Amino acid sequence: MASMQGKTVVITGASSGIGEELAVVLASRGANLVLAARREEELARVAKRCEQAGGRALSVPTDVSEQEPCRRMVDRAVEAFGGIDLLVNNAGITMRARFDAVTDLSLYERIMRVNYLSAVYCTHYALPHIKARQGQLVAISSLTGKTGVPTRTAYAASKHAMQGFFDSLRVELLGTGVDVLVVSPGFVDTPIRFTAVGPDGKPLGKSRRDESGNTMDVHTCVAQIVRAIERRQRELVMTAQGKVGMFLKLVAPGLIDRIALRAIQERDS
């Protein structure tokens, strides 16, 4: 992926999981990384990994759920590296709770702000710089952004919003040289499942069951994302089940509902 040499990449949610591993891989290909997340110590650790991999890295502690910090983060990126070639909107949190069991409805606003509005804010401020370099916008969505999933109502809503936003923006950007990629992973082995919030809006902590089965490792996930970025794809749907599910949703939507219910019951039981 020699095309990343000297390119500036901004990644939100860069302190762990997909964001961290993607940053390190792109750094190994010579990219300049701008790492955004709330946890300053974890960002510094990831920045060190990026530099050891051969790239340059700037960590910018940022609460991406708020508009002004996103603007300042983009300004820092441009000041440090002169522009932006690639923005990866990766920040996210999830939930595990039936809607009729929720006692704190504010979790819906919180998840929407982190998963969806953060992407709107960062994209708005980064877009002029990305246009100037005919760069790329990447949205790390989810298969949950394609179909409804029980006990994940807030998460699914935020990912559906992300999908619709970037699909619409892609059309607006036709002819500008800017490409938009929406990534839809399935279950990936990352810390997001440990920070999932419950019906009271508080983190649930470590899952009670072994989630290693039917879960993609983060390195495989990131390898697919890097390949899609390199090819400037418009969409990446991971897993064969995910691709089949998109087809079945068109021809047998009731079947997809039952499959989704069974899959979540097996994971959350």
C-alpha positions, 0 to 999 in steps of 0.5 A, spaced: 500 500 500 505 504 497 500 510 496 499 511 503 506 514 504 506 521 507 499 521 507 495 524 513 490 519 516 485 521 522 482 516 526 477 517 531 476 511 536 483 510 535 485 508 543 483 501 542 480 495 537 479 497 530 482 504 530 488 502 534 490 496 529 488 500 523 493 506 525 498 501 526 498 498 520 497 504 516 503 507 520 507 501 517 506 503 510 508 510 511 502 514 513 502 520 518 497 518 523 492 523 527 489 519 533 483 522 536 479 519 542 478 521 550 483 516 553 490 520 553 494 515 556 491 510 551 492 514 545 499 516 547 501 508 547 498 507 540 502 513 538 508 510 540 506 503 536 505 507 530 512 511 531 515 504 532 511 501 526 515 507 521 510 512 521 509 519 524 503 520 530 499 525 533 495 524 539 489 529 540 485 527 546 478 529 543 471 528 546 468 526 539 461 527 541 461 534 541 462 539 535 467 544 538 472 538 540 472 535 533 473 542 530 479 543 534 482 536 532 481 537 525 485 544 526 491 540 529 491 535 524 492 540 519 497 544 523 501 538 524 501 535 517 498 540 512 492 537 510 488 531 511 487 525 506 483 520 509 478 520 515 476 514 518 470 515 523 471 509 527 468 512 534 463 507 537 459 504 543 454 499 543 448 496 548 445 490 550 438 491 553 431 490 550 427 497 549 422 495 554 427 494 560 430 501 558 430 505 565 435 511 562 433 513 555 439 518 555 443 512 553 439 513 546 442 520 545 449 518 548 450 512 543 447 517 537 452 522 539 458 518 539 456 513 533 453 518 528 454 525 530 461 524 531 462 522 524 458 528 522 462 533 526 469 530 524 467 530 516 464 537 516 470 540 518 475 535 515 471 535 508 474 541 505 481 539 506 480 532 504 477 535 497 483 539 496 487 532 496 481 528 493 482 523 499 477 518 502 472 518 507 471 512 511 465 510 516 466 504 520 459 502 521 456 495 522 452 489 519 447 492 524 446 498 520 443 494 515 438 490 519 435 491 525 438 487 531 434 485 538 437 488 544 441 493 540 436 498 538 440 504 540 446 502 536 442 499 530 439 506 530 446 510 530 449 505 525 443 506 520 443 513 521 451 513 519 449 509 513 444 513 510 448 519 511 454 517 508 450 514 502 447 521 501 454 524 502 457 520 497 452 522 491 453 529 493 461 528 492 460 525 485 465 529 481 470 531 486 475 526 487 473 524 494 471 517 495 466 514 501 467 507 504 462 504 508 465 498 512 460 493 515 463 488 520 459 483 524 462 481 531 469 483 532 474 481 537 474 488 540 473 492 547 467 495 545 463 489 547 466 490 554 464 497 554 456 496 552 451 499 556 445 496 559 438 498 561 440 503 566 445 506 561 451 504 565 457 499 562 455 492 563 463 490 564 465 483 561 460 479 558 458 473 562 459 468 556 465 466 552 464 470 545 470 467 542 466 463 537 463 466 531 467 472 532 472 475 527 479 477 530 481 484 529 487 483 525 483 480 519 478 485 520 483 491 519 486 487 513 479 487 509 479 495 511 486 496 508 484 492 502 478 496 501 481 503 502 487 501 497 481 499 492 477 506 494 471 501 494 464 504 496 462 499 501 465 493 505 460 488 507 464 483 512 463 475 512 459 471 508 453 471 512 452 478 512 452 478 504 447 473 504 443 476 509 443 483 505 440 478 499 435 475 504 432 481 507 430 483 500 426 476 499 425 474 506 425 479 511 421 475 516 427 470 516 432 475 517 428 477 523 428 470 526 436 469 524 437 476 528 433 474 534 437 467 534 444 470 533 443 475 539 439 470 544 445 465 543 450 471 544 447 474 550 444 468 554 
